[in-house]
Amino acid sequence: MVLCLLLTGIVGAESLPDLPRRTGMVRVMDHSLVDDSGPFLGLGVSYFTALWRYHNDRPRLESDLAFLSKQGFHYTRILSMVGWYSAWDGLEIAPIAFTSREGKHVDVWPDYWQAFAGLVDLTYDRFGMRTQITIFADAQLMPSKSDRIEHMRKMLSDIVKGREHKIILIEIANEAWQNGFPGDEGTADLRQFTRYLAERTDVPIATTSNHGGSFETLYRDSAADIATWHFSRDRSQDNGWHPVIDCRRLAEVPGCPPVSSNEPIGPGASVASESDPVRLVLAAAYAYASRLPMYVFHSQAGVFGITRFENTPAIRSFRPMMYLLPDDLANWHTFNEDDPASPVVAEGCLSMACSRKEKRIIGVPVGIRQEGMTLTARIPMQVHVVDLMTGKERQNIRLNAGERKTISGKPGAFILDCTSD
């Protein structure tokens, strides 16, 4: 019903009802996330200072979580420890006492585990969002392997047990190659730690985005349920669209789990930043249509919290997409652009992720030229061109097999929602 009202323009994006609360434990089935409410597309948001704010600034935390929940995010990605690098001065999260790289001594939080449990409970019980826990953000704080294992054991017993339904994913480390797990020995430890957790909990487990080694070396035949990866932020390629389409190269790697776009380019992101709502919303939709079940909105507000989420470009633009895209889209068959079996061919765009389930076809085109995009149907179909950020229908056209028609190239993000005969 909500989708129909969106398409007709009776209900605007700003008037959308809240998305229903997700319940039950999260499981990975094929490429989809599933809980007691059925399959869903995971839409997360970086909130690296969340545990620090629970400990030091509860009003700001609660305000942030209330806002993020209203924007349709399912989960926050938080860090369980941080403070090795000077960038975190004053924002340290300390499960143990440590000395930073610059020689600053930081005392252990005596209530660390109570604060951690309280944050997970608050996020879910009051605001309906789950938590993605990234354990070793700065593993240099805890260099001993035995201490790292003990930290994971304590997390399982004091945080995870009894809260499995509140946790969407546990990730071993953040960018592990530069955060305490270098070289081959680091990779071996990461795989061992992944197995350690997977054998002790049914919560989905991921390892890391390890750009110091290959994706396959880390994830092939591992115990991970999800592969968290940080895709390119290089805007010099593909007329700035490369960060949007880079995820497709890891969509289906033999012997590896499905992938989360875990820290993509976003407003105020390091290395390169992207603030265009069209590109950012399309990045999520393109990932889902490429069989990625999870996408994390990444911003300056979500890293150090210098800026506010409310003032972050594009952050209010994702909610209509969550009503428009099928909940199980990551499980649909996806076609490469040169696949002769693809039901529709797009010309005049950089790339189009095309997915099909029975008679329904979803196309997510990116990089459309000013003169528009030409579609050629290989089978008869009805094509609804739908604005991804408002939910309103732009065009409704009929295509017979072999017929070509041009779709307007005016600015904006849209999807093709097609039904074959």
Protein Blocks (a to p, Z undefined) as FASTA:
>chain_A
ZZmmmmnomacfklpccddddedjdddehjaccdfkopcdddddddfklmmmmmmommlm
mmmmmmmmmnopabdcddfbehkbmklgoiaccfbccddfkopacdddfklmmmmmmmmm
mmmmmnopacdddfblmlmlmmbfklmmmmmmmmmmmmmnoplmmpgbdcfbgckllnop
gcjklmmmmmmmmmmmmmmccbdcdfbdcfkbcfklmmgopabfbdcddddfbfkggnhp
mmmmmmmmmmpgghiacdddfbgcdehiahiacfbfklmmmmmmmmmmnopabdcdddfk
lmnomacfklpghklmmmmmmmmpcfklmmpccddfklmkbmbdcehiabdcdddehjbc
cdddehiafkbpcdddfbdcddddddfklopafbdcdddehiacdddfbecddddddddZ
Z
